[in-house]
Amino acid sequence: RVHMDYPDLRHLARAGTQIAIRVTPKASRDRVVAEGDRLRVYVTTVPEDGKANAAVQKLLAKALGVAKSRLTLIRGHTARDKVFQVD
């Protein structure tokens, strides 16, 4: 069986859904953790030149089962708290 480091978030993959997350960059491994109604996303990437945002977008897209092009970062480009919208 395949071990995934993210919960199944396909129920959130509706157009217009806004997903609030808290990001921890430079983590030991990439993973998504559901904490109540908020998601924590851990990425191994460093937060410079948008690299961590790109890694978060990719990981979140995987958990949602959507193409990463369908996720738009609408708030928190330089903050740990971010909001992505599903297009």
Summary of the structure (lengths in Angstrom):
residues: 87
radius of gyration: 11.8
end to end distance: 31.1
largest distance: 36.6
contacts: 236
relative contact order: 0.26
helix: 23%
strand: 32%
